[in-house]
């Protein structure tokens, strides 16, 4: 039996990074507002565990995105399929990522993809030549995490 999984990415500002990656991948930012309301009302969490971002309540230091076609829990907003979870950590990024995301260009082509990612806050680092197979770009997300646009 296949296991469920999510990719967890350390961050400085989980909500902002989730917004970037949701826009970059055309994913949906998970909305835990209803769950937060239930947990607050029951006294299971305090207001210090909650923040507001984009007009909605969020768990402080956490934000997740999910593929828009995958199933999700209506109360918690948590996806049951392809997900990225961003969690704030106290230490800064200091070295190259050992794991990264590759974003693939669709019909509009690589130049269009790279320009769109830059408009969302990504930065080009360098172009990699694959010879006859073309090229791709190594890029940084708004917090400096490496990823590839191919």
Protein Blocks (a to p, Z undefined) as FASTA:
>chain_A
ZZddddddddfblmlmmmmmmmmnopacddfklmmmmmmmnopacfklpcceehiacdeh
iacdddfkbccdfklopacbdcddddddfbdcfbdcfbdcdddddfkojklmmmmmmmno
pacfbdcdehjnopadddddfkopacddZZ
